[in-house]
Amino acid sequence: MSKDIVSENILSDDSENYASSFDKALMENKLVLKREKTTTCQINVGYLCNLSCRHCHLTAGPDRKENMTEKTAQQVIKYAQRYQFNTIDITGGAPEMNPNIEMLIENLTPLCSQIIIRSNLIAINKAEQTKLISTIKRNNVTIIASFPSINEVQTNSQRGDNIFQQSIETLKILNSLGYGDVKNSGLELNLVSNPTGAFMPSAQEQVEKRFRTILDNKWGIQFDNLYSFANVPLGRFKAWLKKTGNFDNYMEKLTGNFNPCAVQNLMCRNLVSIAWNGYLHDCDFNLANKLPLGGEKTHISEENALPRPGSLIATADHCFTCTAGTGFT
Amino acid sequence: METYYNPQDLLKFGEIGKDAPKLAKKFFEYYGEVFAEGELTEREKSLIALAVAHAIQCPYCIDAYTQTCLEKGSNSGEMTEAVHVATAIRGGASLVHGVQMRNINDKLSMG
């Protein structure tokens, strides 16, 4: 099936052909979710992770075998050379655990204005990662770190025993390297807060203010920005929602918080997501849900593997997560 | 089993304006203003609301403000302490009336 045919189905006036409730919500608000220029390339290097967080949309964990090979990593570098992105965003799993991570950072940094690594703050603080931390710092890699809650019990319930205290220790180390004071050091450290259960996130500004005050007062920790995101009902989080009888209510909350204004700024309009095996998706959540880019399976090694502006984006009901409130980055 | 309290009824709160729309409009505007961030944060106001909900024993309010407290970043320990504040005030309110009991007792009794 061609991309155009998929697109026509998604946007058909016939309500029987709605691909999801999300598409219906878009149509009811006379909105079409189309791509603009792709400026960000997100690379998911695999589902291997040292943690098994209960909110993980990818069900990442220590037993996952999906991990980007050196061959695919080389193809990713060629892909980035071909298409020139402003931002390259490396995620996982725990990207620190992929054996090709340093090679990717060294080769991708010269190709973009900003390079980001998503960290769970635990994998990066292992003795064997001293060289990696040095590579990250030398290449001015922005760190976006998971830090769901300022409360130890809530954090550990979501991410595992003692994770809160270990995260605090890592943040102190990153601060000592200059991270968290981007104006003076050029080293940017941003935190991501997620709800620790089946409820919506707090307003970002309020959470940032509170986290900044408490982290500074209690531990002398600084950071640059904080993002507050809803959890995506996929993977391990979806399984938890179902198991605890929270799924239907959670979906009602997401759909009830649909904000048409957020559609304009959705990250998927400017982003392409590369899976560990080199296949393309519209975002990391579509990757988790096995929805290929624009509805058609495309590999980074193929010609014309960059989505065109105006092309349509594959959607499903999990997309309500990114339109609940102010959006998702 | 039928019950006076149905969780789904909480979702119908907005419909209460059906027969008195002007009053409802004024109430909900006021309500929204009350809970907006001011000298107190939205998180702090939600904890107060949760404590009051327990004092007046309103199941709708307990349901709504437990969720709101979580969404505003509060945790179980903070919410439990808020409930204890309500409990202390309720209990204290009973106990302080013991003074009235004493006054009457002292007046009526011989010693």
Boltz contact constraints between the chains, C-beta under 6 A:
constraints:
  - contact:
      token1: [A, 151]
      token2: [B, 75]
      max_distance: 6.0
  - contact:
      token1: [A, 154]
      token2: [B, 75]
      max_distance: 6.0
  - contact:
      token1: [A, 199]
      token2: [B, 67]
      max_distance: 6.0
  - contact:
      token1: [A, 199]
      token2: [B, 70]
      max_distance: 6.0
  - contact:
      token1: [A, 199]
      token2: [B, 71]
      max_distance: 6.0
  - contact:
      token1: [A, 200]
      token2: [B, 71]
      max_distance: 6.0
  - contact:
      token1: [A, 202]
      token2: [B, 71]
      max_distance: 6.0
  - contact:
      token1: [A, 202]
      token2: [B, 72]
      max_distance: 6.0
  - contact:
      token1: [A, 202]
      token2: [B, 73]
      max_distance: 6.0
  - contact:
      token1: [A, 207]
      token2: [B, 73]
      max_distance: 6.0
